[in-house]
């Protein structure tokens, strides 16, 4: 376990970046800091990376359609 310095603790208290990110300066690799509780909660959910089903794709299409401004597509075509 790595203990944080006082300066690092102050940075973690700033809500600018949630979740906080840290970088390894020798590799430029970035990490995200999570509380143990949040990490355990995320581990509980099974990750599904199977291809999307037709029903899932249709549900996503409907959701996108509901969020879109369809009125802009209903305007008469000015080219005629």
Phi, psi and omega in degrees: 000141178257128176270134182278150176282169177299319179297318179295321178298318178298320179297322179293333180283345179281129183279016184296317182234109178241123352288156182296145178244144176230153183235139173276111185294337181280336181242350186062019178279135182256141179234155176249132179267127177236148173291158179301320181298316180292319177300313180297321179297319180291326179293333183292329182280128176289139179269127181250108179251021177288157178301149180293142176280165178300320180296319178296318179296319178295320178296320178295319178298318178296318180297316178295319179298322179292330180273348182275158176267086185291342180299329180294336180272347180272355180294145179298149181284120181285351184278344184284000000 
